[in-house]
């Protein structure tokens, strides 16, 4: 062990801070997005397409950035990713300050929508953010690098808690700042400033987690290598791993893990596409009420992802928590269809409990797959699998909500019933990975 390396406690805080800052910027605009789309001429269909733009481009960018992080280090790639996010927020500001020029109109009656200049710029901003949006997968790979078998689940719980804390403060900041004379522009400017802060934190405080790489200098990468035409860096080494998607999927248990990743994102995407439309339309909620809903959800998740998950980490298996979490999320999705305030907030508590237990536990299992040297690649492809599910869920979730209303939540709930069944296969996979993976004794 390198005695000069930072301790795990010191090293984990910067990546948690980076994750918190990133989620804070995103959650500031999340409650306002559905209202912006409508103000700029869009409808439920356009909202679904806009929501799917980020994962569509992330589908392209995440595997590249994940593999790149294996080759040149996590820190360098996180800097690139956050720089892309900052530029996307600048485009967002341009959209809000642009004249409402209409390019064309599509549809008839209630299905009609306008494609305006601000709406087009919003699409470009989300596309740029998605293309450089490998920060989640790279941050997860970073956490895997510095985690031991003993603290893996607790660390991923802390990562999820940092996400939830961002979601707690973001909607509250959005509600406070959007009430000024600048309206939505001020929250977006705050998000851009927050993104710039994340870049500074990575540059100043985040050490490289892969000690065999030079953290401060980018190697001479050509375009073919960067975009994975040349996917092998060990040209003259024996037993070079196949880093293509087909090669990664053929690793033990990875195909099952990617299936669970896909189903989870599909289920949540149906919910996140439908709920803002349901809240603003059927329930007539204001942006403030929608923000309160997400804030309550995030508060509960912080409790379960932090102290509760830390308490359970040595007592309960990850796969068991995935089982319990999927049941709680399913109950939430069925209760939401009842539409009363009491059942809505009962549902959000159940969803937060389920998500707080399930997702960090699943990420802990995923981070234990493969070998440490290809974690960025595994996480990058997992992010793309989730992105493809998000594309489908956000597009069809918006369409289904527009056509059939709350039935979209029932469909989402059924997907989590399937996940409950898959969790038993996860249990077997988890036991086999724990038996075959060498124990890490700390960061090297």
NORMO-V281655 format. One record per helix or strand of 2 or more residues. SS is the DSSP state (2 for helix, 1 for strand). FROM is the first residue (numbers start at 0). TO is the last residue. If there is no record, write none. Layout:
ss:SS from:FROM to:TO
ss:SS from:FROM to:TO
This chain:
ss:2 from:7 to:38
ss:2 from:43 to:71
ss:2 from:73 to:96
ss:1 from:101 to:105
ss:2 from:108 to:110
ss:1 from:112 to:115
ss:2 from:116 to:130
ss:2 from:134 to:145
ss:2 from:151 to:176
ss:2 from:183 to:204
ss:2 from:222 to:225
ss:2 from:244 to:248
ss:2 from:253 to:281
ss:2 from:286 to:311
ss:2 from:317 to:335
ss:2 from:340 to:366
ss:2 from:371 to:403
ss:2 from:406 to:435
